[in-house]
Amino acid sequence: MRRCTPGDAGRRLCRFDMGKSGMEKGKSMMILGASALQVPAIKKAKELGYKIILVDYDENAAGFPLADVKLVVSTLDMEEVYRQALIYRPDVVITSTSDGPVRTAAYVNEKLGKRPDLSYEDSLCATIKSHMRNRLKEHRVPIPAYYAAEDFEGFRTAVEALERHCIVKPSDNAGSRGVVLLDGRKLQQFAEKQFENGEQRLAGSQSKQGAVEEQPDEEELREVYEYSKGNSRNGVVMVEEIMTGPEVSVEAITVEGVTTIITITDKYITRPPYFVEIAHSEPSRLDAEVQEQIKGVALQAIGAIGLQNGPSHTEIKVTEEGPKVVEIAARLGGDFITSRLVPLSTGVDLVGASVVLATGEKPDLEKKWQRGAAIHFIQGGEGIIRHLEAGEEVRSLDGVEEIVLYKSPGDRTNGTKSSNDRLGHIITAGATPEEAMEIGKKALALIRVDIQACL
């Protein structure tokens, strides 16, 4: 039966209740987040026979139809999620691909007396950038130079210390929200060099206009500070050294303190200033020696944040000084990396493994094969979509595993300034990552995109 009631402090709670006896008949799992990227984990938990208590602030979230109990609650509201956990008494509380709920899951599991896969204190180091940087520095993990600014004076001092060539980002937020590149000439020069060499580590279709900021004056500095601070839940702004070089992510899982690295993913992003991820491929095509260095840094970082049981997604830049950690997350990688690319390239069901691990069982981490897998995101210019189609010609290509369009004719687009601006994706597989990427590029060229510019 569905009931909606106002929660404390104006919260709105919606439930599909089975009654107390319904929850007692079998084990239950509370999953924080019900977006499309969480659906594979939800399905796996149901396959294992768990009753699913789903929590998400969006009452129309894609995963809610799979829920046994639906709770329209912010996954960042730790006390309310804990209160609901006391009512429904799940055997475990997890999240899959979302950063914010990692903290909430750790907090609630700790309060419920569950096993310490990741303590609440350690979860702060996996979700708040200032805590993360401090912890990694303490454990001598290679990272960029950084400053955490709590006020404008501290921010200005930090920017000057990095000679006004820096990345500004909120300490406590995810994705690219509130991220600003200040005077990115160093990064732009690297991007141009990559394109001249025919490499596409920074692939994209952004124009050069606006990609390089001039030296900001005092007023512009304050605008940047206020913008980034406004996107930071704790009000702290990070000012970091600009790192250049290929970017990868390390997909891993830790079982009782022992980490297994499943694969390394090559990442492809647009030119400055937006840095939107527009493609990923597996396994990495970097030299074997460099990959070993990457693995070593990732293992250092995972150990530093104290992860005992669970997946991790470590983003790393391979700089001239060696690999350095961009960020580490105590969760699965998004963008269909772990739900689609990892199984295609290795045969390992990393989503399923993480859910099995959360139940207290040992997951199957044996690699079944080594093949190539890739995802390309469809891009478009700024304006109104007149036509967007993936016809049979592209869908029938050998190696095309999936094509999904996110937008429809009549929708407005903003170019490619954030991941939300992407128009769809194409997932491909091949004998090698090179083959998977080539199939993806061929498929991408066959997508019909017609966008009318707005005057």
C-alpha positions in Angstrom: 0.0 0.0 0.0 1.3 3.4 -0.9 1.3 6.1 1.8 2.8 9.7 1.6 3.3 11.7 4.7 5.1 14.9 5.6 8.4 14.0 7.4 10.2 16.1 10.0 11.4 19.5 8.9 9.2 19.4 5.8 10.6 16.1 4.5 8.2 14.2 2.3 8.1 10.4 2.8 6.5 8.0 0.3 6.3 4.4 1.2 5.2 1.2 -0.4 4.6 -0.8 2.8 4.5 -4.5 3.0 3.7 -4.5 6.7 6.0 -5.6 9.5 5.5 -9.3 8.7 6.5 -8.8 5.1 9.9 -7.5 6.2 10.4 -10.4 8.6 9.9 -13.1 6.0 13.3 -12.6 4.4 16.5 -10.5 4.4 16.3 -6.9 3.4 18.7 -4.4 1.9 18.4 -0.6 2.0 20.0 0.9 -1.1 20.7 4.7 -1.1 20.0 6.1 -4.6 17.6 4.9 -7.2 18.9 6.5 -10.4 19.5 4.6 -13.6 23.1 3.9 -12.7 22.0 2.3 -9.5 19.6 -0.1 -11.2 22.1 -2.9 -11.9 22.9 -3.2 -8.1 19.2 -3.1 -7.3 18.5 -6.0 -9.7 21.4 -8.0 -8.4 20.2 -7.6 -4.8 16.7 -8.8 -5.9 18.3 -11.8 -7.6 19.9 -12.7 -4.3 16.5 -12.8 -2.7 16.7 -9.5 -0.8 13.7 -7.3 -0.2 14.7 -3.8 -1.4 14.2 -0.6 0.6 15.0 2.2 -1.9 15.8 5.7 -0.9 16.0 8.7 -3.3 14.8 12.3 -3.2 13.5 12.0 -6.7 10.1 10.3 -6.5 10.4 9.5 -10.3 13.8 7.8 -10.0 14.3 5.0 -12.5 14.9 2.3 -9.8 11.7 2.9 -7.8 9.5 0.4 -9.7 11.8 -2.3 -8.4 11.4 -1.3 -4.8 9.6 -3.3 -2.1 9.7 -0.2 0.0 10.0 3.2 -1.6 11.3 6.1 0.6 11.3 9.6 -1.0 14.1 11.0 1.3 17.4 12.7 0.5 20.2 10.2 0.6 22.3 13.0 2.2 19.9 13.3 5.2 21.8 10.9 7.5 19.5 11.2 10.5 16.3 10.7 8.5 17.8 7.7 6.7 18.9 6.3 10.1 15.4 6.8 11.4 13.9 4.9 8.5 16.5 2.2 9.0 15.3 1.8 12.6 11.8 1.3 11.3 12.6 -1.2 8.5 15.7 -2.8 10.1 17.6 -3.7 6.9 20.4 -6.3 7.1 22.7 -3.9 5.4 22.7 -0.4 3.9 24.6 0.2 0.7 25.0 2.6 -2.2 26.4 1.7 -5.6 27.7 4.6 -7.9 26.9 7.8 -5.9 29.4 9.7 -3.8 27.2 11.5 -1.3 25.4 8.4 0.0 28.7 6.7 0.8 28.9 8.9 4.0 25.3 8.2 4.9 25.7 4.4 4.4 28.8 4.4 6.6 27.0 6.5 9.3 23.8 4.3 9.4 25.7 1.0 9.3 27.9 2.2 12.2 24.9 3.3 14.2 23.1 0.0 13.5 26.2 -1.9 14.7 26.9 -3.5 11.3 30.5 -4.6 10.3 32.9 -1.7 9.6 33.4 -2.0 5.8 34.2 1.7 5.9 34.0 3.7 9.1 32.1 7.0 9.1 35.3 8.9 9.8 37.0 7.2 6.8 34.0 7.9 4.7 34.6 11.6 5.1 38.0 11.1 3.5 36.3 9.3 0.5 33.7 12.0 -0.1 35.1 15.4 1.1 38.0 16.6 -1.0 39.7 18.5 1.8 39.6 15.5 4.1 40.7 13.3 1.2 43.7 15.4 0.3 44.8 15.6 3.9 44.5 11.9 4.5 46.4 11.1 1.2 49.1 13.6 2.1 49.5 12.1 5.5 50.0 8.7 3.9 52.5 10.0 1.3 50.2 9.2 -1.6 51.2 11.3 -4.7 48.7 14.2 -5.2 48.8 17.7 -6.7 49.7 20.7 -4.6 46.5 21.9 -2.9 45.0 24.4 -0.5 41.7 24.3 1.4 40.2 27.8 1.7 37.6 28.6 4.3 37.3 32.3 3.4 38.1 34.7 0.5 41.4 35.8 2.0 42.6 32.2 2.2 41.3 31.6 -1.3 43.2 34.6 -2.7 46.4 33.6 -0.9 46.1 30.0 -2.3 45.5 31.3 -5.9 48.5 33.5 -5.7 50.6 30.6 -4.3 49.8 28.6 -7.4 50.6 31.7 -9.6 46.9 31.9 -10.6 47.2 28.7 -12.7 44.9 26.4 -10.8 41.7 24.4 -10.6 39.1 25.7 -8.1 36.5 23.2 -6.9 34.0 22.7 -4.0 35.4 20.6 -1.2 32.1 18.8 -0.7 30.3 18.1 -3.9 30.5 15.7 -6.8 30.9 15.9 -10.6 31.8 19.2 -12.2 29.5 21.4 -10.1 31.3 24.5 -9.0 34.6 23.6 -10.7 36.4 26.5 -12.4 39.7 26.6 -14.4 41.7 29.7 -13.6 44.1 30.7 -16.5 44.4 27.3 -18.1 47.1 28.1 -20.6 49.3 25.2 -19.4 46.4 22.7 -19.8 45.4 24.2 -23.1 48.9 23.8 -24.5 48.9 20.2 -23.4 45.5 19.6 -25.1 46.7 21.2 -28.3 49.9 19.0 -28.2 47.7 15.9 -27.8 45.6 16.8 -30.8 48.6 17.6 -32.9 50.1 14.2 -32.1 46.8 12.5 -33.1 46.2 11.3 -29.6 42.8 11.8 -28.1 43.3 11.5 -24.4 41.6 14.9 -24.3 39.2 14.3 -27.1 36.3 16.6 -27.8 34.6 19.0 -30.0 34.8 22.2 -28.0 36.0 25.3 -29.8 39.1 27.1 -28.7 37.1 30.1 -27.8 36.8 30.7 -24.1 39.1 27.7 -23.3 41.8 29.9 -21.9 41.0 32.4 -19.2 43.1 35.6 -18.9 44.6 36.5 -15.6 41.6 37.1 -13.3 41.2 40.4 -11.5 40.0 40.9 -7.9 36.3 41.0 -8.9 36.6 37.9 -11.0 38.4 36.1 -8.2 35.6 36.9 -5.8 33.0 35.7 -8.4 34.9 32.4 -8.8 35.2 32.0 -5.0 31.5 32.7 -4.4 30.4 30.4 -7.2 32.5 27.4 -6.0 31.7 28.1 -2.3 28.0 28.2 -3.3 28.3 24.6 -4.6 30.2 23.3 -1.5 28.0 21.9 1.2 30.6 22.6 3.9 31.6 26.0 2.5 35.2 25.1 1.9 36.8 25.7 -1.5 39.7 23.7 -2.9 42.5 25.3 -4.9 44.7 22.8 -6.7 47.6 22.6 -9.0 46.7 21.9 -12.6 47.8 18.4 -13.6 48.4 17.5 -17.2 48.7 14.0 -18.7 46.6 11.0 -19.6 43.8 10.3 -17.2 42.7 6.8 -16.1 40.5 5.3 -13.4 41.3 2.1 -11.5 38.4 -0.2 -10.9 39.0 -2.4 -7.8 37.3 -4.2 -4.9 38.6 -4.8 -1.4 37.7 -7.9 0.6 38.7 -8.1 4.3 41.4 -5.4 3.7 42.9 -7.1 0.6 42.4 -5.2 -2.7 42.0 -6.8 -6.1 42.5 -4.5 -9.1 40.1 -5.6 -11.8 41.1 -3.2 -14.6 42.3 0.2 -15.6 40.1 2.4 -17.7 41.4 5.0 -20.1 39.3 8.3 -20.0 38.8 10.8 -22.7 37.6 14.3 -22.0 36.8 17.5 -23.8 39.2 20.4 -24.1 39.3 23.1 -21.4 37.4 24.6 -19.7 34.7 22.0 -19.2 36.5 18.7 -18.9 33.5 16.6 -19.7 34.1 12.8 -20.0 33.0 11.8 -23.5 34.5 8.3 -23.8 36.1 5.4 -21.8 37.8 2.3 -22.9 39.2 -0.9 -21.3 41.8 -2.3 -20.7 44.2 0.6 -20.6 46.5 1.1 -23.6 49.3 2.7 -21.5 52.6 1.0 -21.2 52.8 -1.9 -18.8 55.4 -0.1 -16.7 53.2 2.9 -16.3 50.2 0.7 -15.5 52.2 -0.9 -12.7 52.9 2.6 -11.3 49.2 3.5 -11.5 48.2 0.3 -9.6 50.8 1.1 -6.9 49.4 4.6 -6.4 45.8 3.3 -6.4 46.6 0.7 -3.7 48.3 3.3 -1.6 45.2 5.5 -1.9 42.8 2.7 -1.1 44.8 1.8 2.0 45.0 5.4 3.1 41.2 5.9 3.2 40.8 2.7 5.3 38.5 0.7 3.1 38.0 -2.8 4.5 35.3 -4.2 2.3 33.8 -2.7 -0.9 34.5 -1.4 -4.4 36.6 1.7 -5.2 37.1 3.9 -8.2 40.4 5.8 -8.2 40.9 8.6 -10.8 44.6 9.2 -11.6 46.5 11.6 -13.8 49.8 10.3 -15.3 51.9 13.5 -15.0 55.6 14.1 -15.9 56.4 13.4 -12.3 54.4 10.2 -12.3 50.9 9.1 -11.5 49.0 11.4 -9.0 45.5 10.9 -7.5 42.8 13.2 -8.8 40.1 11.7 -6.5 39.3 8.4 -4.9 35.7 7.1 -4.3 34.6 4.2 -2.1 32.0 3.1 -4.7 31.7 1.7 -8.1 32.6 3.8 -11.2 29.8 5.5 -13.0 29.2 6.2 -16.7 28.5 2.5 -17.1 32.1 1.6 -16.5 31.5 -1.0 -13.9 28.0 -2.1 -15.0 28.9 -2.6 -18.7 32.5 -2.1 -19.6 34.1 -4.2 -16.9 32.0 -7.3 -17.6 32.6 -6.9 -21.4 36.3 -6.6 -21.0 37.0 -9.0 -18.2 34.0 -11.2 -17.5 33.9 -9.9 -13.9 30.5 -8.8 -12.6 31.8 -6.1 -10.4 28.4 -4.7 -9.6 27.2 -8.1 -8.5 30.4 -8.7 -6.6 30.0 -5.5 -4.6 26.4 -6.5 -3.7 27.5 -10.1 -2.7 30.3 -8.6 -0.6 27.8 -6.3 1.2 25.9 -9.4 2.3 29.0 -10.8 4.0 29.8 -13.4 1.3 33.0 -13.8 -0.8 32.5 -12.5 -4.4 33.8 -14.2 -7.5 36.5 -11.9 -8.9 38.1 -14.3 -11.4 38.7 -12.8 -14.8 37.1 -14.9 -17.5 38.7 -13.2 -20.5 40.5 -10.1 -21.7 38.8 -8.2 -24.5 38.2 -4.6 -25.5 35.2 -2.5 -24.4 34.4 1.2 -24.9 31.7 3.8 -24.4 31.3 6.9 -26.5 28.9 9.7 -25.4 27.0 11.5 -28.2 27.5 15.2 -28.3 25.8 18.1 -30.0 26.0 21.9 -30.2 24.0 24.5 -28.4 20.4 25.0 -29.4 17.2 23.0 -30.0 17.3 19.4 -31.1 15.5 19.0 -34.5 16.5 15.4 -35.1 18.3 12.8 -33.1 18.3 9.2 -34.4 20.3 6.0 -34.2 19.0 4.0 -37.2 19.3 0.3 -38.0 22.5 1.0 -40.0 24.3 1.9 -36.7 22.5 -0.5 -34.4 23.3 -3.5 -36.6 27.1 -2.8 -36.7 29.2 -5.7 -35.4 30.5 -4.9 -32.0 27.8 -2.4 -31.0 26.4 -3.7 -27.7 24.0 -0.8 -26.8 22.8 2.5 -28.0 20.7 4.8 -25.7 19.5 8.3 -26.5 18.9 10.6 -23.6 17.3 13.5 -25.4 14.4 14.0 -27.9 13.5 16.4 -30.6 12.4 19.7 -29.1 14.8 19.4 -26.2 17.2 22.3 -25.6 21.0 21.5 -25.5 23.9 23.5 -24.0 26.7 22.1 -26.0 28.9 19.8 -24.0 29.6 21.7 -20.8 28.7 19.0 -18.3 27.8 15.3 -18.3 24.1 16.3 -18.2 24.5 17.8 -21.7 25.4 14.5 -23.3 22.8 13.3 -25.8 23.2 9.5 -25.4 25.8 6.8 -25.4 27.1 3.9 -27.5 28.7 0.8 -25.9 31.0 -1.3 -28.1 33.1 -4.4 -27.7 36.0 -5.9 -29.7 39.0 -8.1 -29.4 41.1 -5.2 -28.2 40.4 -1.7 -26.8 41.6 -0.2 -30.1 39.0 -2.2 -32.0 36.2 -1.3 -29.5 37.1 2.4 -29.9 37.2 2.2 -33.7 33.7 0.6 -33.7 32.5 3.3 -31.4 33.8 6.1 -33.6 32.3 4.5 -36.7 28.9 4.2 -34.9 29.2 7.7 -33.6 29.6 9.1 -37.1 26.3 7.4 -38.2 24.2 9.0 -35.4 22.0 11.6 -37.0 22.1 14.8 -35.0 20.5 18.0 -36.2 20.5 21.0 -33.8 19.0 24.4 -34.6 21.1 27.2 -33.1 19.2 29.6 -30.9 19.4 33.3 -32.0 
